[in-house]
Amino acid sequence: MDKTYWALLTGSELGQKLQDKIETYYKHINQSGLLYTWKKIYTELNTVVTDGANIKNRGKNGEYKKIKINNLRSFKTNLSSLVTEVRPKFTVQATNTDFQSQMQTKLARGLLDYYLSEKRLEIILKDVISNGLDYGRGWISLEWSPTIGNIISVNDDGRPIYDGDLKFNAHNELDIIRPIYKQADGEPWVIIRKKVNKYDLMASFPEFADDIAGMSYDYNDFERNIYINHSISQAEEDDETVALYEFRHKKCESLPEGRLVLFLDADTILVDTPLPYDNLAVFSFDTAPLSDITFGYSPLFDLLPIFDAYNKLTSTILSNQANLGHSNVGIPQGSNYDYKQLAEGFNVIEYNAQSGQIIPINLLQTPGEIFNFVNSLEQMATKISGINPVRRGDPGSLGANSSGSAYALFVAQSISFNINLSHSYNMLLEQVGTCLVSILKSFATVPRIANIAGVNNAYYVKEFSGDDLKLVQRVKVAIGNPISDTLSGKLSIAQDLMQKGALTPQEYIQVLNTGNLETVLDLEESTDILIQQENEGMLNGVPAIALVTDNHLLHKQGHLTLLNNAETRQNPALVQLILDHIAEHDNLMMQLSQAQGNLAMFNQMSMQQSPPPANQGGGQPQIPVDGQRPPSMADTQPANQPKIAGTNQRIEPPFPVTGTESGNIK
């Protein structure tokens, strides 16, 4: 027995071993029937591409009609929307809780949102989900490409040097070659098949240009392609594409540095280097993993035979209706009847009654059992998939008197039934997000600029490098309440906050106009970060500065946590520094309270001294009640004054000095 691990081989020996692994994988999926199932799924989902959009005539004389009703795609669309209808919310964990770590986690969250939207990662992830539903597992690979991004310099030969960036690729089951049988720690290695432009490849590897020029990808290879276009011969196919294979082996005891090999065939190895990533950087969306083997089981596999039978029965009904839908009349021989009289209608027809009666022949009747079975097949598909008619846009199936709560319950049941799909998607997002940050930490050595979500979710330009993310440890995903992502839901939340005094009317109007609830809640997060930053500074002997606009009670509570530590109390200088800063907040609170008391006193004096308002508009003058003046405007509290930061207290308007005009000294 050979004790040398095959992944340690080099040169043509390694190339031949990798080629054998590829052949073994494709042979298995072909002989096991998996490839046939995948091709059948593709054919049924894309019936217009594979079979055309017209009704087909079959049979010797075209007497049979073949129709395909694409129910399978409808169910797939609903399953996909169940997974993706709520946009993911990333939370980032750091190695510790200090201020610098928190700022790096905020940058990481912004970068994740930036790559999701601006770099189209979200589109790639939807392709991964689509492949997972089609074939049981959908795949995504991440890589650092040094040939994309912004130009930062030029080589001696005049070729540009880029700062590099991340690339994402979605793959189906035919693109990810791997061990067929499962191992405890997941796939130890994968071979990624990519279809690339041969001329770009020759430009990247000019020393292999002659070998690459003679290669082309075989799109008609039945065992290695889902879709085969038999109408195009190999000679007519596009010869600009070649299959590039990338072997990735994870870091382990037998291969501590891992391995990354780019090759075209057993004899053409382009790159052989240690794995530059922390892991394989290849992740999957699994619908339902199978035991022992590395493949998955999609819900569409169970729906495929149901809708195959559905289309056969509907084709039978259509054939019967289309061929026998015209009226037929039985006429006995010798009746002396002219058939033209029937065609004209409303005629008196004379015929020889002794020869027999003229009778209609009804050939149109289709057995009711066929229609009943068609309906039962659709109901069966609903039970198997958990996608009920309400979810598919048929609320009438619940009855005319059903309530909105009943509709919501049916939709919630679909989500609950397919919760494993959501869990698998969340796990995929966490893996991709953590790997994305890890690759940026390792490769983003040159400062780069990205438009990331900043304060109030506005996009701003941020320069960063890998060092700005070194304290970020991992990424987690939180799926929020779908209601909070709708405008009506945000308005409802804003109304509740305004009733509790947490929002001002102006802030509520801002939510109403922009639909952005996070804008008015950003103060809470920034206040917490400031308090922690001040705490960290005081621990290092740096005094903190209090402002009149601070939430003094919240700041005091945050700073007092420093004194709940025996080690801190043994440092008299640190204790005094903290107490002095807390005293600043106490003094500012006292000054603010005194100013508000002076304002209230001034308002009362103004009420007693100001003359009654002039009678305008010809109305009756105001008459004092019980000898008292009617209340003046000075007694009213402006309802829309902004709040003191982080509190429910309103900032009182500055009071004018007595004897001045509009608060200004003459």
Secondary structure, 3 states (H helix, E strand, C coil): CCCCCHHHCCHHHHHHHHHHHHHHHHHHHHHCCHHHHHHHHHHHHCHHHHHCCCCEEECCCCCEEECCCCHHHHHHHHHHHHHHCCCCEEEEEECCCCHHHHHHHHHHHHHHHHHHHCCCHHHHHHHHHHHHHHHCEEEEEEEEECCCCCEEEECCCCCEEECCEEEEEEECCCCEECCCECCCCCCCEEEEEEEEEHHHHHHHCHHHHHHHHCCCCCCCCHHHCCCCCCCCCHHHCCCCEEEEEEEEECCCCCCCCCEEEEEEECCEEEEEECCCCCCCCEEEEECCECCCECCECCHHHHHHHHHHHHHHHHHHHHHHHHHHCCCEEECCCCCCCCCHHHHHCCCCCCCCHHHCCCEEECCCCCCHHHHHHHHHHHHHHHHHHCCCCCCCCCHHHHCCCCCHHHHHHHHHHHHHHCHHHHHHHHHHHHHHHHHHHHHHHHHCCCCEEEEEECHHHCEEEEEECHHHHCCEEEEEEECCCHHHHCHHHHHHHHHHHHHCCCCCHHHHHHHHHHCCCHHHHHHHHHHHHHHHHHHHHHHCCCCCCCCCCCCHHHHHHHHHHHHCCHHHHCCHHHHHHHHHHHHHHHHHHHHHHHHHHHHHHHHHHHHHHCCCCCCCCCCCCCCCECCECCCCHHHCCCCCCCECCCCCCECCCCCCCCCCECCECC
